Amino acid sequence: MRLYGATDFPHAMAFGAAGKADLAEAFGRITAQESRAIGVHWNFFPDSDVNSNPANPIINTRSFGEDPQAVSDLVNAYIRGAHAGGMLTTIKHFPDTAILPPTHI
């Protein structure tokens, strides 16, 4: 996503919408192969958050979705693919960063 000339994948949420672990695994494998080809050995992905708060602008499409089991399955599939391609991964988590209304005392 951040390198010109590399495969242009959709955000994680698109893989969640497809609901196919084999696609998430291929995503990880291809990302690993292309990254390793340019000397990158470690990816700070995937995001393991469940998109449970639509007001959170940070997690949003970085998440594989709203269902905890589906997110877990796709995170694991991505990691399998990345490891098969020789890349290290970091499972990320963003705290709930939704903007809350001010509290009046």
NORPE-V91151 format. One record per backbone hydrogen bond with DSSP energy under -0.5 kcal/mol. NH is the residue of the N-H (numbers start at 1). CO is the residue of the C=O. E is the energy in kcal/mol with one decimal. If there is no record, write none. Layout:
# NORPE-V91151
NH:CO:E  NH:CO:E
This chain:
# NORPE-V91151
6:3:-1.2  9:7:-1.1  13:61:-1.8  14:11:-1.5  15:11:-0.8  15:12:-0.6  16:12:-1.9  17:13:-2.3  18:14:-1.8  19:15:-1.9  20:15:-0.7  21:19:-0.6  23:20:-0.9  24:20:-1.4  25:21:-2.5  26:22:-1.9  27:23:-2.3  28:24:-2.0  29:25:-2.5  30:26:-3.0  31:27:-2.1  32:28:-2.2  33:29:-2.6  34:30:-2.6  35:31:-2.4  36:32:-2.9  37:33:-1.6  38:34:-0.7  38:35:-1.1  39:36:-1.3  40:35:-2.7  41:39:-0.5  43:88:-2.3  45:43:-1.6  47:62:-0.5  48:46:-0.6  48:92:-2.9  51:49:-0.5  51:65:-3.4  52:50:-2.4  56:53:-2.3  57:55:-0.8  60:56:-0.9  62:59:-2.5  63:59:-0.6  63:60:-1.4  64:49:-0.5  68:66:-0.6  71:67:-2.7  72:68:-2.3  73:69:-2.5  74:70:-2.4  75:71:-2.7  76:72:-2.4  77:73:-2.0  78:74:-2.6  79:75:-2.3  80:76:-2.4  81:77:-2.3  82:78:-2.8  83:79:-2.9  84:80:-2.3  85:81:-1.5  86:83:-1.5  87:82:-2.7  88:41:-2.8  90:43:-1.2  90:45:-1.1  92:46:-3.2  92:90:-0.5  97:95:-0.8  99:55:-0.6  100:98:-0.7  105:103:-0.6
